[in-house]
Amino acid sequence: MIHPGSFVKQLVRDLRAQKLRTFLTTLGIVWGTVAVSLLLSFGQAFHTQMIKNIAGLGNAIVIAWPSVTSLPFEGLSKGRRIRLREDDIELVRKRATSLEAISSEYTDTLQLKHGKRTMAVDVSGVSPIFGEMRNMIPVMGGRFLNPLDEAKQRRVAFLGDELAETLFGSSDPVGQTFRLHGSPFTVVGVLKPKEQDSSYSSRDKDKLIIPGSTFRALTGEKYINLFIFTAQDVQRTEEVTDEVLAIIAGKYRFDPTDREALMIWDTTEMFQFMDAFMMAFKMFLGIVGSLTLVVGGIGVSNIMSVVVEERTPEVGVKMALGAKPRGILGQFLMETLIFTAVGGFIGLLITAGICALFPSLGLEEYVGIPTVDVQVAALTASLLGLIGLVAGFFPARAAANLDPVVAMKMT
């Protein structure tokens, strides 16, 4: 059995004898490790940021707009306009078996006055559940609309963050008042800034949200502009969408398969596409980084072949004194793994440093914040270990298969 102290001394001696080759080979392992871990970290960060941006629109919501029929049905001609009221939304809420939540939305551009400022703002009248469905989180100290606001037709409003800043500057908007469409309103909450790269009207940061009942009383509007809903199980969203469409089609007598009578935007499809796309993208990044690491592994294999050649007489002596082939094999494999582990550790440190400095560049909105998480580190370490074993196995096997007599004669 090889003494640990002797093993370390031998390893240090080998490295000193091949300083340039050792440096270049270590550099290859370091660079390969950085390539794998950095590409995977950035790929994961980009995926997370894209999901975050998409989620700015809502939590797996389906958006539906009443429109015009495109198919004849039961003797009725096509081209009929479908107009929904609040009681239709209540009907869907009661009958749809797998529905998680639903909210109508009334929209219009109304005149807002505050102090000497007069401006036109996009106003939405919604149900209290709308805020949760659309990821409209209030800044601390405020709130979203609640059921009492809806039941009592309160003149209260929830403001987008940029709209609030435009109206009230740096002062706290909560509790302040303004006039909307000639009526006084009180601010009860302000949107916490969020990422949002898609919308079906204006961005939430510029919107003004009031209770749907208040909107109807204020404007006299009877018909909803659209409604949004979510399924209890995201995987069953399409099934729930068909059920909602069938309920409305049954009341207004149009073909349940007519997707123009009720125009549908299923946002869960974006999540599914993004997951599939990013999986392929991360696999591509991982393959590119792995190939770079393989090049470093070839360098390790080369230097170990040189080490075996230079230490052939020594191996012959050890085998003549009783060293087993598996002991010789284990020694050279261990040296290779240590060599690979040191390069990998340095590479991971460099990656962690780059990830730590990256947020200061201000590019989070576009690519997210990369981090060397447990998954990335484990995958990189596994790949390093595999490459180290393969790179060291063939030189080590060559050393273990040497004939002791022939090996001692070689210089």
C-alpha positions in Angstrom: 0.0 0.0 0.0 1.3 3.5 -0.9 1.9 5.8 2.0 -0.1 9.1 1.7 3.0 11.2 2.4 5.0 9.4 -0.3 2.1 9.7 -2.7 1.8 13.5 -2.2 5.6 14.0 -2.6 5.6 12.0 -5.8 2.7 14.0 -7.1 4.4 17.3 -6.3 7.7 16.1 -7.9 5.8 15.1 -11.1 4.1 18.5 -11.4 7.4 20.4 -10.8 9.1 18.3 -13.5 6.5 19.4 -16.0 5.7 22.9 -15.0 4.7 24.3 -18.4 2.7 21.2 -19.4 1.0 21.2 -15.9 0.1 24.9 -16.2 -1.4 24.5 -19.7 -3.3 21.4 -18.8 -4.6 23.0 -15.6 -5.6 26.0 -17.7 -7.6 23.7 -20.0 -9.5 22.1 -17.1 -10.1 25.6 -15.6 -11.4 27.0 -18.8 -13.5 24.0 -19.5 -15.0 24.2 -16.1 -15.7 27.9 -16.4 -17.3 27.2 -19.8 -19.6 24.5 -18.5 -20.6 26.2 -15.2 -20.9 29.7 -16.6 -23.0 28.7 -19.6 -25.3 26.6 -17.5 -25.6 29.4 -14.9 -26.5 32.0 -17.5 -28.9 29.6 -19.2 -30.7 29.0 -15.9 -30.8 32.7 -15.1 -32.1 33.6 -18.6 -34.8 30.9 -18.2 -35.8 32.2 -14.8 -36.0 35.8 -16.1 -38.1 34.9 -19.1 -40.6 33.0 -16.9 -40.6 36.0 -14.5 -41.3 38.4 -17.4 -44.1 36.1 -18.7 -45.6 35.8 -15.2 -45.9 39.6 -15.2 -49.0 39.1 -17.3 -50.6 36.6 -14.8 -50.4 33.2 -13.2 -51.3 30.8 -16.0 -54.4 32.8 -17.0 -56.7 32.4 -20.0 -58.0 35.7 -21.5 -61.3 35.7 -23.4 -62.9 38.4 -25.6 -66.6 38.2 -26.6 -66.6 38.7 -30.4 -68.7 37.6 -33.4 -69.8 34.1 -34.4 -68.1 32.7 -37.5 -70.3 29.5 -37.8 -74.0 29.0 -38.3 -75.7 27.1 -35.5 -79.2 25.6 -35.1 -80.7 27.7 -37.9 -79.0 30.9 -36.7 -76.7 32.7 -39.1 -73.1 33.5 -38.5 -71.9 37.0 -37.8 -73.9 37.5 -34.6 -72.3 39.6 -32.0 -71.8 38.0 -28.5 -72.1 40.4 -25.6 -71.6 39.2 -22.1 -72.9 40.7 -18.8 -71.7 40.2 -15.2 -74.4 37.5 -14.6 -72.8 35.4 -17.4 -69.5 35.4 -15.5 -71.4 34.3 -12.4 -73.0 31.5 -14.4 -69.6 30.2 -15.5 -68.3 30.5 -11.9 -71.1 28.3 -10.7 -71.1 25.7 -13.5 -67.5 25.2 -14.4 -66.3 22.2 -12.4 -62.5 22.7 -12.6 -62.4 26.5 -12.5 -60.0 28.0 -10.0 -60.9 31.7 -10.4 -62.6 34.1 -12.9 -63.0 37.8 -13.2 -64.7 40.1 -15.7 -62.9 43.2 -16.9 -64.4 46.4 -18.1 -62.0 48.8 -19.8 -62.1 52.4 -21.0 -60.0 55.5 -21.1 -61.3 58.1 -18.7 -60.4 61.6 -17.6 -58.5 61.9 -14.3 -58.0 65.2 -12.4 -55.6 65.8 -9.6 -54.7 69.3 -8.5 -54.0 71.2 -11.7 -53.2 68.1 -13.7 -55.7 66.6 -16.1 -54.9 63.4 -18.0 -56.5 60.5 -19.8 -55.8 57.1 -18.1 -56.6 53.5 -19.0 -59.1 52.3 -16.4 -60.1 48.7 -15.7 -63.1 47.6 -13.6 -62.5 44.2 -12.1 -63.3 41.7 -9.3 -61.1 41.5 -6.2 -59.6 38.1 -7.3 -58.2 39.9 -10.4 -55.1 41.1 -8.5 -54.0 37.6 -7.5 -54.6 36.2 -11.0 -52.7 39.0 -12.7 -49.8 39.1 -10.1 -50.7 42.7 -9.0 -48.9 42.8 -5.7 -49.4 46.0 -3.7 -46.5 47.9 -2.2 -46.3 47.6 1.6 -48.8 49.9 3.3 -51.5 49.5 0.6 -53.8 46.8 -0.7 -55.6 45.6 -3.7 -59.4 45.8 -4.0 -61.4 43.6 -1.6 -65.0 42.1 -1.7 -66.4 44.9 0.4 -65.2 47.5 -2.2 -67.1 45.5 -4.9 -70.2 44.9 -2.9 -70.6 48.6 -1.8 -69.4 50.1 -5.1 -66.7 52.1 -3.3 -64.8 54.8 -5.1 -61.4 53.3 -4.4 -58.5 52.8 -6.8 -55.4 50.7 -7.2 -52.7 52.5 -9.2 -49.9 51.2 -11.4 -46.5 52.3 -10.0 -45.6 54.7 -12.8 -49.0 56.2 -12.8 -48.8 56.8 -9.1 -45.4 58.4 -9.5 -46.7 60.7 -12.2 -49.7 61.8 -10.1 -48.1 62.0 -6.6 -44.4 62.2 -7.1 -42.4 61.0 -4.1 -45.2 61.3 -1.6 -47.2 58.3 -0.4 -50.3 57.9 -2.7 -52.2 55.7 -0.3 -55.1 57.7 1.2 -54.8 60.5 -1.3 -57.7 61.4 -3.6 -58.3 62.4 -7.2 -61.3 62.8 -9.5 -62.1 60.2 -12.1 -64.8 60.8 -14.7 -66.1 63.6 -12.4 -66.2 61.5 -9.2 -63.8 61.5 -6.2 -61.7 58.4 -5.7 -59.3 57.3 -2.9 -56.1 55.4 -3.5 -56.0 52.2 -1.5 -52.8 50.6 -3.1 -50.0 51.0 -5.5 -48.6 48.2 -7.7 -45.2 46.8 -6.6 -42.9 47.2 -9.7 -42.7 44.0 -11.7 -41.3 42.7 -15.0 -43.9 42.5 -17.8 -43.0 41.8 -21.4 -46.5 41.2 -22.7 -50.0 42.6 -22.2 -53.4 42.6 -23.8 -53.9 46.3 -23.4 -51.5 48.8 -21.7 -48.8 47.7 -19.2 -50.0 47.4 -15.6 -47.6 50.1 -14.4 -49.8 52.7 -16.3 -53.2 51.3 -15.3 -55.8 52.4 -12.8 -57.9 49.6 -11.3 -61.3 50.1 -9.7 -64.1 47.7 -8.6 -66.2 46.3 -11.5 -69.4 47.4 -9.8 -68.0 50.9 -9.4 -67.0 51.0 -13.1 -70.6 50.1 -14.1 -72.1 52.7 -11.8 -69.7 55.3 -13.0 -69.9 54.8 -16.7 -73.3 53.1 -17.2 -71.6 50.2 -19.0 -73.6 46.9 -19.0 -71.3 44.7 -21.1 -67.9 43.3 -20.2 -65.0 43.9 -22.5 -63.2 40.6 -21.6 -62.8 38.1 -18.8 -59.9 36.1 -17.4 -59.9 32.7 -15.7 -57.6 30.0 -14.4 -57.9 26.3 -14.0 -57.5 24.4 -10.7 -54.9 22.3 -12.5 -52.7 24.1 -15.0 -52.4 20.8 -17.0 -56.2 20.9 -17.5 -56.4 24.4 -18.8 -57.5 23.4 -22.3 -60.2 21.2 -20.8 -61.5 24.1 -18.6 -61.4 26.4 -21.6 -63.6 24.1 -23.5 -66.0 23.9 -20.6 -66.2 27.7 -20.2 -66.8 28.0 -23.9 -69.6 25.4 -23.8 -71.4 27.1 -20.9 -71.5 30.4 -22.7 -72.3 28.8 -26.0 -75.3 27.0 -24.4 -76.7 30.3 -23.2 -76.2 32.3 -26.3 -76.7 29.5 -28.8 -73.6 29.4 -30.9 -71.3 26.5 -31.8 -69.1 25.5 -28.9 -66.2 24.9 -31.3 -66.5 28.4 -32.7 -63.3 30.0 -31.4 -64.1 33.4 -33.0 -67.4 33.8 -31.0 -65.2 33.9 -28.0 -61.6 34.7 -28.8 -59.2 32.9 -26.5 -55.6 33.6 -25.5 -54.2 30.8 -23.4 -51.1 32.2 -21.8 -50.1 28.8 -20.4 -49.0 27.9 -23.9 -46.2 30.5 -23.5 -44.9 28.8 -20.4 -44.9 25.4 -22.2 -43.1 26.8 -25.2 -40.6 28.6 -23.0 -39.9 25.5 -20.9 -39.3 23.4 -24.1 -37.2 26.1 -25.7 -35.0 26.8 -22.7 -34.5 23.0 -22.1 -33.1 22.7 -25.6 -31.1 25.9 -25.2 -29.5 24.8 -21.9 -28.7 21.4 -23.5 -26.9 23.2 -26.3 -25.0 25.4 -23.9 -24.1 22.3 -21.8 -22.8 20.4 -24.8 -20.7 23.4 -26.0 -19.2 23.7 -22.5 -18.7 20.0 -22.2 -16.7 19.8 -25.4 -14.5 22.5 -24.1 -14.0 20.5 -20.9 -13.2 17.4 -23.0 -10.4 19.2 -24.6 -9.0 19.9 -21.2 -9.4 16.2 -20.3 -7.3 15.3 -23.4 -4.6 17.5 -22.0 -4.7 15.7 -18.6 -4.5 12.4 -20.4 -1.4 13.6 -22.3 0.4 14.8 -19.3 -0.3 11.6 -17.4 1.0 9.6 -20.3 4.3 11.6 -20.1 4.3 11.0 -16.3 3.9 7.2 -16.8 6.7 7.2 -19.4 9.1 9.1 -17.1 8.3 6.9 -14.1 8.4 3.5 -15.9 11.6 2.4 -14.0 10.1 3.4 -10.7 6.9 1.5 -11.5 9.1 -1.6 -12.4 10.9 -1.4 -9.0 7.6 -1.1 -7.1 6.1 -4.1 -8.9 9.3 -6.1 -8.4 8.9 -5.4 -4.7 5.4 -6.7 -4.6 3.2 -3.8 -5.7 -0.1 -5.1 -7.2 -1.2 -3.8 -10.7 -4.4 -2.5 -9.1 -2.3 -0.5 -6.7 -0.4 1.1 -9.5 -3.6 1.7 -11.4 -5.2 3.3 -8.4 -2.2 5.6 -7.8 -2.2 7.1 -11.3 -6.0 7.4 -11.3 -5.9 9.2 -8.0 -3.2 11.6 -9.3 -5.4 12.3 -12.4 -8.5 12.9 -10.3 -6.7 15.3 -7.9 -5.3 17.1 -10.9 -8.8 17.4 -12.4 -10.4 18.4 -9.1 -7.9 21.3 -8.5 -8.6 22.7 -12.0 -12.3 22.3 -11.5 -12.3 24.0 -8.1 -10.4 26.9 -9.5 -12.9 27.1 -12.5 -15.9 27.1 -10.2 -14.3 29.9 -8.1 -13.9 32.0 -11.2 -17.5 31.3 -12.3 -18.7 32.3 -8.8 -16.7 35.5 -9.0 -18.1 36.4 -12.4 -21.7 35.7 -11.2 -21.1 37.8 -8.2 -19.9 40.8 -10.3 -22.5 40.4 -13.0 -25.4 42.2 -11.2 -23.4 45.4 -11.1 -23.7 45.6 -14.9 -27.4 46.3 -14.7 -28.4 43.6 -17.2 -30.8 41.7 -14.9 -33.9 42.8 -16.9 -32.5 41.0 -20.0 -30.6 37.9 -18.8 -31.5 37.6 -15.1 -29.0 37.1 -12.3 -26.7 34.0 -12.9 -25.8 32.0 -9.8 -23.7 28.8 -9.3 -26.5 26.7 -7.7 -26.3 23.2 -6.4 -27.6 21.7 -9.6 -25.0 23.4 -11.8 -22.1 22.6 -9.4 -23.2 19.0 -9.1 -23.5 18.6 -12.9 -20.1 20.2 -13.4 -18.5 18.1 -10.7 -20.0 14.9 -12.2 -18.7 15.8 -15.6 -15.3 16.6 -14.2 -15.1 13.3 -12.4 -16.1 11.3 -15.5 -13.6 13.1 -17.7 -10.9 12.7 -15.0 -11.5 8.9 -14.8 -11.5 8.5 -18.6 -8.4 10.7 -19.0 -6.5 8.9 -16.4 -7.6 5.4 -17.0 -5.6 4.6 -20.1 -2.2 5.9 -18.9 -2.8 4.2 -15.5 -3.7 0.9 -17.2 -0.6 1.2 -19.3 1.5 1.6 -16.1 -0.3 -1.3 -14.4 0.4 -3.6 -17.3 4.1 -3.0 -17.5 6.5 -5.9 -17.2 8.6 -5.3 -14.1 11.8 -6.6 -15.6 11.4 -4.6 -18.8 10.3 -1.5 -16.9 13.4 -1.5 -14.6 15.7 -1.6 -17.7 14.1 1.5 -19.3 15.7 4.9 -18.7 
